[in-house]
Amino acid sequence: MLSGRMTCEEQNGTTTEVDPGTTAVFPLGRQGTWTIHEALRKVFVIHK
């Protein structure tokens, strides 16, 4: 994450705060909810 802030909530209720400097991995098939607190600026890679 380059800038902004969000909360990722998994289906099991686990939450992760994502803010600048955070690296996150979202596996294929992941389901959950992103709550955006501030506009996001991010870099992402799709790897199969």
N, C-alpha and C positions, 0 to 999 in steps of 0.2 A: 504494500500500500504506500503510495507516494504522499497523499494528503486525504483528509476527511476521516470519518469515523463511522463504524457500523457494528451491529451485534448480529452474530450468526447463531440461530437456535436450531438444534438438531431435533428430529422427531422424538427422541427420547428425553427431551427437555434440557440437555446440556447446552450451555451458551458459551460463546467465545467472543470477546471484544477484539475488534480489528481496528488498528489505528496506524498512523505513519510508522514505517519501519517493520511492520508485521509481515511475515510470510505465512500464507495459509495454503493448504492442499485440500481440494474438494474432489474426492474420488467420483468416477463415473457412477451415475445412479444415485448420488447423494440427494436426499430430500430434506428440506428444512426451510426456514424463513430468514431473510435478511431484513433487518430494520436499519434503515439509513438515517443517521443522526446529523451528518454533515455531508455535503456534496463530495463524491469520491473521485479520486484520480488514482488510477491503478495500472499496473502492468500485469498481463496474464499470458500464460503459455498453455496450450492444449497439447497433451502428449498421449498417444495411444500405445 
